[in-house]
């Protein structure tokens, strides 16, 4: 059986997972070869939800700014469309 290389902090490289296995309390975290933490499914979903929320907030601010600009030009944005 081939030995798994030991990295910093007692981490182990798993060729099967192509990841470093790093102790994190009672659990193991996985990191890619570049040292970026691999997210769990729940963490990835939460990250996507946060990004969608941020995009929605940005679009709402943009829409508000455009509506204010139209009002400053004497156009009621609620009467458009």
C-alpha positions, -999 to +999 in steps of 0.1 A: +000+000+000+013+034-010+018+059+018-002+092+018+021+122+020+017+142+052+014+180+047+013+210+070-007+207+102-008+169+100-029+170+068-029+140+045-031+141+006-057+118-008-051+110-045-085+094-047-102+127-036-075+149-050-077+168-017-058+175+015-076+160+045-072+185+073-083+180+109-110+205+120-120+196+155-138+162+154-142+165+116-120+166+085-121+195+060-110+189+024-087+214+006-078+213-031-042+212-043-040+250-043-051+251-006-087+263-013-112+248+011-138+225-006-173+234+005-199+210+017-231+209-003-248+230+023-220+256+023-221+258-015-259+262-015-256+289+012-229+307-008-250+306-040-281+319-020-260+348-006-247+357-041-282+357-055-294+379-026-265+403-032-273+405-070-310+411-062-301+439-038-278+455-064-305+453-090-330+469-066-306+498-059-300+502-096-338+502-103-343+528-076-316+550-089-331+548-124-365+556-111-351+587-093-334+598-124-366+595-144-385+615-117-358+642-119-365+644-156-402+648-150-411+613-159-432+591-137-416+556-138-448+540-126-465+552-158-439+535-181-449+502-195 
